[in-house]
């Protein structure tokens, strides 16, 4: 039986080599996609967001604020405007994503003990840019506010330490875990690349069975295996999985290190976990291939199933914040469980025991997909015999 499985694997390998599309899908395409995604986010964080300044006050205070803004690595001043109407017009032209407005009398009101307003305009059409600008802009204004208050308190014969304790009675210590630099490459690339890898695996598995059940070669192989379908599926899967395993090594062993994506868990465990998910994804493609005789229709169904997988993975929007019906759909997709476990491994360095639920779910999917595939092939063979 082992010899027959190897013969089936050799024949399937030859078919892959002779198919230019499949060979491109398995070899060059993953590398190109991995590199493209990684290069896009290689800067890790958003820097030099273009903003405009409207300084009606023209005081030492407003100039200090502008100096703080210029010194921020995430903000770049590109325009000095005259009024608020020009701000809106410059937004529409696409030249800026934010603006700071300092009204006249800003400094004099503060000196006289009155409150004054500095306005920060933010373009929230892009959430990543707006969140970064809001965070850094607020920090700048709070820093200058604290400096003004500190000077006032010191002028009232308070010591510097007393003034600081008065301004900040509660000292806040922030300990950011797992992705302390808020790097987009650490956050997005592992999710995007593994999703693309899953798509490649499923697309490669879809044509493995399909119409081949009706062919003479398939029936001859079935005779040599004593009517057992499992050895055929194993033999046909081995060449495909060997290509996917190579892509796994390229992703984890080359792409991640080159773009400084730090894998905190043991590389060996991460590769095993990722390859296990590849087997689950391939089994899903095999199931579709056995259920749907037409290759084009099977491919369309696979794409239909894959389309919402990334959204329901919880990477772009948390699952617990979704409506319950969508949480239910997410639980029917293997990628949801895989990504949860993958983040725990590569980013949190979690012990394998914390992946128990994810591994059990993926194992259930694997057994279910292959069982349905075997049952479907048996039914189709009986129909052909009749």
C-alpha positions, 0 to 999 in steps of 0.5 A: 500500500505504501508503494502504491501511495508513493506511485500516486504521489509521483504521478500527481507531482508530475501533473503539478510540474507539467501545469504552468498555472499550478507551478506558478501558483505554488512557487513564484506567486507566494513569494511575490505576494509575501514580498509585496505585502511586507514592503508596503508596511516596511516602515512599521508606523505612520510618519510625517502626516501632512498638516497645516497651521493657522497661527492667528496669535503669533505669540511666543506660546503659539510658536512654542506649540508649532516647534513641538508639532515640528519635532513630532516624527509623525507630523509634518507641517506642509502649509501655513494658512490664513483662516479656517476656510482655507483649512477646509479647502486644503483638506478637499485638495488632498494636501493635508490630513490635519490642521492646528488653529491657534486663535488670536488672544490665545497667549494673552487670555492664558496670562490673564488666567482665562481659558483659551481654545486651540483647535485641532482638525483631523481627517477621519476618513482614514482611521489609521491616520486620524488615530495617530494624529489624534494621539500625537496632537493631543500629547503635544497640547497636553505637554504644553498645557502642563508646562504653562501650569507648571510655570504658574505654580512655580511663580506662586512659590511652589517647588518644582516637585510640588508643582509636578505632584500637583499637576499629576497627582496620579503617576500613570505607568504604561506597560504595552505588551506584545507589540510595544511599538504599535508596528503595523508590520507586526500587526498586519503582515502575519495575518495577511500572508497566512491568509494568502497562503490559505487561499493558495492552498485551497485553490491548489486543492480544488482541481485534485478530484473533480471530474477525475473520478470518472476517468479510467486512471482513477478507477485503475488506481482504486483497484490497486488500492483495494477500493480504498479511497484514503490512500488515494487522497494521501498520495494525491495530497503529498506533492501539494503539501510538500510545495506548501511546506516549502512556502511555510519555510520561506515565510517563517524562515526568510520573509519574517526575519528580513522584515524584522517580524519578531517571532517570540515562540520557537520557530519549530512550533510555529512552522508545525502549527502553520503547516497543520493549518495548511493541511486543514485548508487543503482538506477543505479544498479536497472536500469541495473538489469531491463534492463539485464535479466542475472545476470552475464551479468548485473554484467559485465556491472556494472564493465565495467561502474565502472572501469573508474569512479575513473579515471574520478572523478578528484581525480587522475588527474584534469578534466580540464586538460583532453581532451574534449572527456574525460571531456564529459565522466566524466560528464556522471558518477554520481561519478564525481559530488558526489566527487566534492561535497563531497570534498567541504563538508568534506575538505572545509566546504562549505555551502550547497548552493555551492553544488547546481550543484552537487545536481541537477546533482545527482537528474537528475541521480536518476530520470532518472535511476528509470524512465528507470528501471520502463519503462524497467520492464513494457516492459518486463512484456508486452513481457512475457504476449504476 
